[in-house]
Amino acid sequence: MALSGAIKQEARALGFDAVGIARVAAPASPRQHRLLARLTQWLERGFHGTMAWMGRTPEKRADPRQILPECRSIISVGVNYLTEHRADERPGYGRIARYAWGKDYHKVIGDRLKQLDHRIRSMAPEAETRSYIDTGPIMEKAWAEQAGLGWIGKHSNLVSTEYGSWLLLGEILTTLDLEPDEPASDLCGSCTLCIQACPTKAIVEPYIVDATRCISYLTIELRGGQTAIPDELQTRLGNKIFGCDDCLDVCPFNLRAEPTREPAFQPTALTLAPGLDTLAHMDESTFATVFRQSPIRRAKYAGFLRNIAMVQRNQ
């Protein structure tokens, strides 16, 4: 228990806003079997689209011991990325998802996660660890829920009573047998605001998202020209050129969340008010330079221009 408390103290000292611990059962618990069953069903329905990597070895995603043998605990951490700014919604401007307004969270959080990993092994030299920030075959939201950081809402994002859904997650798998936290309780109740707000009806039923209809998938993960996106979905993009916050913007828990203290997530003039004409005339070299430290690189130059062209047509 003392070690668990010390790890949490170190995590907060490094700037993590939320930290919790989940126990990994051996053999796999009924809950882990349910996770695998839900993931398998989701994949069988084709809801992962072209994200083929999600279909590889789903058993590994549901069982951390297949990543780190003898894994006993998962330390989940979160950093608040909400800022006080509002996006410019006037005609002639696009909309970028909030998490991409500032610097790439993979770098910001990844560096801190490595430091926390190092401090854990300094406190417990016998420990084996693996750390991930949105890059490994980990069902990070499910483990964050088990670690008490929040619950998975009907929009399939994690919801915290303190930070809403404005948490970027990371995790450390370890062979240490740490004191677990109480799992979070689902507080969505009868609310369906996120389902109603989705422009493309991607939330096909509570807690299940068809990624092939989700604007975040369409504008970031999906490769190809405009013909890769059905016309009826193109018109529903509205002004969104990278990601979507619609299901988050209406959540009551998100409306009362406090802004972040992290300067790296503050927006630039370009991400807060991305002028469509300016971006449409940006060459590939400029794109690479301007978004060198931004998550927007994920869409690739061709994909970003495709998104801009669709939004210009919508406007």
N, C-alpha and C positions, 0 to 999 in steps of 0.2 A: 504493500500500500504506500509506503514511503517513497519507493522508486516511481510509482505511478504519479504521485503528487509532484515529485521533482521534475519529471518529464513534462508535465503540464505547465509547471512554472517556467521551465526553459522555453517552451513553445510560446508562451505569452510574452516572455522577455524578447523573443525574436520578432515579435510583431504579429503573431497569429491571433485573430480575434476570437476564434472558437477552437476548442480542442476537446476530444473525447476518446475513449478507448472501448473497443469491442473485443470480445473473446472469440477466438476461432476454435470451434469444437472439433474433436477428433474421436471417433469418426465424424463425418459431416452430420450436422444437426438436421432435424426435419425442416427448419427454416431454410437452410442452404439447399436442400432438395427442392423446396418450393421455388427458390430463386432460379435454379436451373430449369425447372419445368416452365416457369413464366418466360424465361429468356428463350428457351427452345420454341415455345408456342409463338412468340413474337417473331422469331426468325422464320418459322415455317409460314407465317402469314406474309412474308416478304416485306415487312415494315422497315427493314434496314436498307432497302434500296440497293445502291451500288457500293455501299460500305462493306465490301466483302470480308474485311478483316474481322468484323463482328461475328461472322458466321464460323470463323475458324476456332476449333476447340472450345466450344461454349462451356465444357466441363471445367476448364481452367479458370474461366471468368467467375464461376460460381464457387470454386474451392481454392482459396489462397495457398493451401498446402501444396498445390501442384505448381506454384510459382516459387515458394520458399518452403521446402520440406521442414517439418517440425514447427511451422508457423503456429503460434499460440495466441497472438494478439495483433490487432490493427489499431494504430494510432491515427485518427482522422483529424485533420486540421482545416480551418477555413479562414479566408481573408475577405473582409467586407470591401466591395468595390463600388458601392453606391456613392454618387456625388450629388451636390446640391444643384447642379446645372440641369437645364431643360434643352432638349433638342430643338433646332429651328425647323418648324414644320411648314414654313411658307413654300409656295410653289417655286420651283427652280432649285430646291434643295432635296437631297436624299436623307435617309435615316440609317444610322449605324447602331447596332446593338450596344448597350451601355458597356458591356465588358470589354469592348474593343475601342473605347474612347481614349484610353491611355496606352501605357506600354504593355507589351506582351506578358501576360500573367505567368506563362510557363517559365520565363526567366526570373521574374520578380519573386514568385513563390518557390520556384525550384531551387534558387540559391539558399533561401531560408530553410527549406526542407533538408538540403544537404548539411547545413550547419546543425540542425536539430538531430539528424542522423548521427553526425560525428559526436555530438554531446551525449547522446544515448550510449554509444559504444565506449565513450570515456567513463561514464558512470557504471556501465556493465560490460566489461571487456569480453565476456563470454557470449554476448548477444550477436546473433546474425540478423541482418536487416536488409530490406529492399524498399526503396522509396520511389513514389510515382506522383506525377502531377499531370493527370489527364492523358497519360501516354501508355500505361501498361494495361494488361487484360484484367482490370479490377472493376468490379461493380461498385464504384466509389460512393454513389448516392445511397445504395443499400447499406453499405458498411458505415457511412456517416450517420444514417438513421439509427443503426444498431448502437453506435457510439454516443447517441444522445444529442447530436448536433442539430437535428431537426427531423421532420418526417417527409416522405415523398408525397407531394401533393397530386391533385388530379391532373395537373399539367405535366407530371412526371419529373418535375424539378424538386430539389430539396427546399423545404420551408422551415425557417427558424423563427421562433417566437420573438427573438431579439433582432435578427438581421433580415428577416424575410427570406427571399430567394437570392439576395445579393451577396452570396458567399461563393467564392472560388475555392475548390477543394483540392486537397492533397492527402496522401496517406503514407505511412511507414508500416510495413509488415515486419514483424519481429518474432524471434523464437522465445522472447521473454514472456513469462506468465504474469501479466499485469492485472491489476484490479479493474474490472470493467465498469463502465457507467451504465445507468439505466437507459434502455432504448427509448427513443422519443415516441410520443403518442400522436396519432393522426388527429389533427384539429380542424380538418377541412369541413367536417359536418355535412350539411346539406348544400353548401355553397357550390355553385357551378359557374361562377363568373369567368374563370379562365377558359372553360369549354365554350361558353357563348362568345368570348372575345376573339377566339382564333379565326383569322380571316379565311383560312383555307380548310377549316373543319378537320384539322390534322389530329385533334384529340378525339379519336373515334369512339371512345368510351372512357369513363373515369379511370385515370392512371395509365392509359394506353395511348401512345402517340404513333401514328403512321408517319414515319420520317419522310416518306416519299411525297407527302403533302405539306410538310413543315417548311416554312419559309427559311428557317436557319439552314436546313439541309439543302434546299433549292439554291440558295444564294452563296453557300460556302462549300459544301461537300460535292455537289453534283457538277460533273465536268460536261463540257460540250457547249454548243451554241444555243441560241434561243429555241431552236426546234426540240431541244432536249426537255424543255419544260412545256407542258400542255398549255394551250392558249387560255383556258379558263383559270389556271393557276397564275399565269403571268399577270392577268388583270387584277388579281387579288393581292399582288405584291404591294400595291399602293406606292409608297415612297421609299420602300426598304431596299437598300443596296447591299447590306451586309448584316445578316441575322435579323432577329425579331424579338421585341420585348412585350408584345401585346398581351400575352397571357400573364406576364409578370406585372405589368403596369396596373392591372385591375385587382390584383390580390390584396385583400385588406391588410394582411401582415406586411406586405411590401410598402403600403402607403404610410405606415407609421415607423418604418425603420430609420435609424439614425445614419447620417452620412459617414463615409470612411475618413480615417485620418491618414491614409496612405497617399502620398503625393504622386506616386507612379501611375495611379489610376485617374488622375485629373485629365479632362479632355483637352485636346488641342483645338484651335480655331477651325481646323479642317474637319476633324471628326465630329465636332458639335454642330457645325453648319457646312456639310459637304456640298459645295456648289456643283450641280450636275454638269454644266457646260465646262467648267474648269477641269473636272475629273475626266470627262469624255475626251479631252484633248491631251491628256497626260500620256507621254510615251512610256515604254516599258522600263527604260533606265530610270526615269523620274519616279515611277511607281515603286521600283525597288529601293530607291533612296528614301523617299518620303515615308514609306511604311516598313522600313528596315527593322524597327523595333516594335512593330504592331502585329496583333493577331490577324489583321486584314490580309497579310501575305498569304494566308491559308486559301483564300479564294482564287489565287493566281491572277495574273494580269488579264488574261483573256476572259476569265470568269467575272472579274470585277467590271470590265467594260460591257460585257453582256448584261449584267445586272443594271448598270447605269442606263443602257439603251432601253431596256424594258420599262424602267421607271419613267424615263423621259416620254415614252409613248403613253404611259398611264396618265401623265400630267397634261 
